[in-house]
């Protein structure tokens, strides 16, 4: 049986998200803050973009829908810059 930890208590994240993040070494909000939502997303082999929005939302205590609506373009540009630096 899986015992939920700190990650699953963050807004927009649950047990499945926590297990995926634990698999890449992220166990706490502090761990997620340290590597950032974009790096976590990349390390997770790029799941659906909604998960990126959920990671940002969890760090900022916002809905993933709000993040998708207001920050989508910025996040996609930052993600592209991380994956393909000049």
Beta strands, then each sheet from edge to edge (+ up, - down):
end
